[in-house]
């Protein structure tokens, strides 16, 4: 079985989230992604969460479907091996993805001297090459200050590394775009993508920047309310918490029909002088609408609520912990083609996702395990670099590879 990117070979030097995620995205679509690490593993090799034996579930999650080579990056001979690997000849080779600093032997100009049409994707913290992580970026662009309950003056961080995830996906897009340009124009290039720029761009796309610049308005904290329309969490009689959203006209009408509040809504429109067919007016009237919705939830168990909502096409979702999702959501199971039970060496067998993209004219690859660190070292040296067995043995003896 071959994915839609079959034949493409990408070399990845990375750590943590964005760059490894970009490489994994390509690997799950069929690209041959070769990740190199220093002997013994890089900065993220033992990153939490870990098993009781100390094996990183994070590392296994971020490197599915890749090949792994261990090289001593401190030795000139090791760096020369990787330079040759990155700059190999071939129409589908000469593609490099990294979040390591673009300098020294890994500078674009140094590598370009070996292959003029090299495509080099460089993930950075900020546009000047400074260090940044998702948490340090998120706090700087306003989202933490707009998250949380209205009566809490402290900023609220969140668990999801949003900018890392978006940057990783954009790194994959950047590589595909630059590779297409090379096929058409015959030109290589370096593409730089900074975590903070991704966050800044997203704030601009979502209107957060123009809201300040044009409306002179700071986004307020609104707790679990949906901004710009009606939506909030409510608790059922049996203690289940449910998020309900009325963003589109159909979603809003489904809520009104399910709860049976059409006449109350009409009265509310008259008393507040609003048109609740408009999403903005629903947002302005969110507290009054919530007063109508809350008692209905409190009088019903979750299963009854879900049945009524399903009948009326309401957009809703129950609040679940990770454990509850794994244990009870059929979408988080092998019933969903996204998932397979995969044996991960050193960890065991568990539920693993493949790419969420589904192609009608190309193979959709199943979920794959991550490699053991250095699992493909000898294979890569022999097949990709053409080294003989005695040369490979010498490299091992000198502890240049492992």
N, C-alpha and C positions, 0 to 999 in steps of 0.2 A: 504494500500500500504506500502510495506516495502523495504527499500533500501538495497544495497549490504552489508552494515555493521550492519544490523538489529541484535539486541541482544547485541552488544557491548556497554558498559557503561563507559564513560570517565568523570572524574571530572576535572574541569578547574578553576584555580585561576589566573586571568590575568588582564592586562590593556594594552591599546593602540592597536598596530597592530599585531605583529608577533604571539603571543600566542593566542589571540582571533581568528585570521584568521585560525590558525591551528585547533582549536576546531571547528570553523564553517565549515571548509572543511570536517571534519569527520561527523558533524551533517547533512550536506547536502547529505551525502552518507548513512544516516540511523542510525548512532550511536546516542545513548542517551547521549547527552553532558549536564552535569549539571554544570552551572557556579555559583560560589559563590561570593558574594560581601559583603562588610561591609554595615551595615544599612545606608540607604541614598545614596548608590552608591559609587563606587570607583573613582580612579583618572581620568578615561576616561568617566565617566557617562554623563558629560555635554560637551564633547569635540565637537568643531566645525567640520562641519557645524551644526547649530542648527535652529530650527523653530522660528517663531516670539514669540512662547510661551516658548521658551528656551529648548525644547526637542531636544536631540542630534540625528541628522540623521546619524552621524558616529556610535554611539553606536548601533542604530537599524540595521545599515548595517553590523556590525561585529558580531552580535549575533543571526543571523537568525537560527531558528530551534532548539535553545537550551532551556533548562529549567533553571529557575533562583530561587536561594534561597538567602535570606538576613540573615546574621549572624553577631553578634557583635564579631569581631575577637579579641577584647581587653580582653574579659572575658574567663576565663579558660573553663567554660562550653560550650561556643560557639566553642572554638578551639577543644574541645573533640568531639563535634558533627561532625565537619568537618573531624577530624581524622578518626572517625568511618565510615563516608561516603566514604572517599578515600580508606580505607582498607577493605571494605566489602568482604566477601567471595563470590566466584563464578567465574566460568571459564572466563566470559567476563567482570569481574570487576577488581578492583585493578589497574586501569589505571589512571594516574595523569599527567596533562599537566599544566605547570605554567611558568610565567616569574618573579614570586616573588623570593626574595633571598632564597637560599637553606640553611636555618639555623633555629635554635630553633625548635619549634614544627613542622615546615615544612622541617626540614632536612631529607635527605633520610634515615639516620640511625634511627631516631626517628620513622618514618613511617614504615620502614622495620621491626622494632620490633613488629609491629602490624600485618604485613603481609609480610612474608619472600620473596614471589615472586612478590612483587610490581614492576610495570613498571612506572618509573618516568621520564618525559621529562622536562628538565629545560632549558628554553631559557634565555640566558645571553646577556649582552651588549658586553663584551669582554671575552677572555678566562680566565682572572683572576677574573672574577666576577664584574668588574667595570661597571659603568653606560655608556651607549652609545645609541644614537638615529641614525636614518637613515642619517640625515644631518651631524652629527659629524663623522660618519663612511665614508660616501661618500667622504667628503673632504679630508680624510686621506689616501685614497687608489688610488688617481690619476684621477678619472673620472671627477671631477669638473674642474680640470686643463686642461683636454683634450676636454672639451665641450665649444661650443661657436664659435664665428667668429675668424678667424685667426688674425685680427688686434686688438682684445680685449685682453689685457694682464691680465685682472682680471678673476678669476675663475667664473664659471657659475653653480649655483645650479639648480636643477630641481624639479618639483612638485611631480613626482611619487616616493613614498617610496619603491624603488626597493628591497633593502636589507631586509626590513620588510616583503615584500610579499614573497620573495624567502625563507626567514627563516621560515615564517609561514607554507609554503608548506612542507619544509624539516622537520619541527617539526611533521607534520602529518605523513610523511613517516617514521620518526624515531619511532613514536609510533607503527605504523603497523609492522615495522621490529622487534622491541623489543617484541611485542605481539606474533608474529609468533615464535620467538626464545623461548619464554616462553611455548608456546603450545608444541613445539618439545622437549625442554630440561628441562622444568619445572623450569626455572631460571628467576628471576626478575633482574632488573638492573636500574641504573640511566643513562640517556643519556643527556649529556650537549651539547648545540648547541649555539654558540656565533655569534651575529650579525656581528661583525667585521671579524670573521673567514669565514663566508659565503661570505662576500665581497672579502676577500683576495683569497679565493678558486676560486671565479668566475673570478677574475682578472687573476689567473693562468690558468683556463680553456680556457679563451678567448685569451691567448697568450700575455697579457699585461706585465706580469712579465718576460717571456722569451724574449720578444722584447727588454727589457732593458738588461737582463743578457747575452743574446747571441748576439744580434745585436747591443748592445750599442746605442740604438736609443730611443728617447723619443717620444711618440705619439703626433703628432701635432694637433692643432685645425684646423678643416676643415669646420666649419659652418654646413650647411645642406647637404653637400656631403656625399655619402655613402663611408665608408672606405673599400678599397680593391677591388672595382669594380666601375661601373658607376652608379650613382644615385644622383638626386638633385631635388629641388623644382623649378617649373617654374610657371609663371603667364599667364593665358589666356587673350584673348582680353577683355572679360567681367569681368576681375578682380578676377577670381577664381585661387587659388594657389593649385598646384598639385605636389605631390611627385611621381617621376618616378624612377623605379629601374631596372637596367639591370645586375643582378647578374649571373643568369644562361645563357647558350648559347641561349636557347629559348626566355628568357626575352629580351636579348640583340637584337636578331634578330627581335623580335616584334617591338622594338623601331625603328630600322633601316627601316623596311618595312612600318611602320605607317607614318613615317616622309618622307620617300622616299629619303634617303641620302646614299644609297649604294655606288654610285660613289664617293661621297664626302668622305666617310669613307675609300675607297680604296686609294684615294689621300692622306688622312691624314696618313694612315699607311706607305705609301712610304716616305712622307716628314719627319715623326718622327722616321722612322725605328722601328715600333712597329707592333705587331700582335693583333688587337683588338678583335680577337676571344678569347684571354686570358684575364681573368678578371683583373689580375694585371696590364696589359698594358692599359686596359680601365681606371683604376684608375690613372695611371701616366699621361694619356692624357685627364683627366676629364675636364680641362678648355677648351681645343680645341673642345672636343665633345659638351660641353655646348654651345659654340658659334654657332654650327650647329643647335642645338635643340631650342634654345631660340626664334629665329625669327618665327619659325613654330607655337609655342604656341601663340605668340603675334598677329598672324594673324587669330586666330580661337577662337570661343566661347567654353566654357567648354563642353556643350552637344555634340558638334561636335567632340571634342577631345576624350571624353569618348566613343562615338560610334566607332570611328576609332580604339582606343586602345582595346576595347572589341573584335572587329573583328579580331585583330591580336594577341590576347593573351598577351597584355602588363600588367606588374605588376605595378599598380599605385594606388594612393589614394588621394582624395581631403582633404585639410586641413579643419577641422571643429572645432568649439567651442563645449563645452559640450551641450549648448542649441541647436545648429544646429544639433548635433548628435541625440539628443532626438526628435527633431521636424521632421527630414527629413530622417534618416537612418532606412530603414525597418528592419535591423538586430537588432535595438534597439527598438523593439516593440513586442507585443504579437504574431506577425507573426512568430517570432523566438521561438521555444520551450524552449529556455533558460529562457524566461521571462514570468511572470504572473502579473496581477494587484492584489496587496495584500493590505488588510486593516491592517495597523500598528496602534495598540492602541496608542492614544495620539498624533498621527501625521496625519493619514488619509490614503487614498488609492492612491497608486502610483506603478510605474513599478519596479519590484524586480526580480533579477536574481536567478536562482537555480544553481546547480553545472554544469559547462560546460562539465563535463565528461558524455558520453553517452554509456550506457552498452546495449549490445544486449540480454543478458541472465538474466538481473536483472532489477527491477523497477528503473526508473529514477524519483526521487522525484520532485514534483513541488516546486516552490519558496515558502518559508515559512516566516512568520513574526518573528520578535524577541520577546522575552517575555517582559512583564511588569516586572520591577524590583521586585523580590520577589514573582512573580506570582505563583510559584510552591512550595513555602516554606512548607506549610502544607502537600501537596501531597508527597513531598520527605520525610518529617519527618515520615509520616505514612507508606508509601509504601516501602521506601528504608531502613529506620531505625527501622520500626516496633513500633513506639511510639503510645500510646493510646491518645485519644482526650484530656483527662485531663492533660496528660504530655505536649502535644503541647500547650494547653492553659496556663499552668504554664510558659513555655518558653516565650510565648508572654507577659505575665504579668511581667516577670522579664526583659523584653526587650533584651533577648538574641537572639531572632529571630524576623523577621518582614515580 
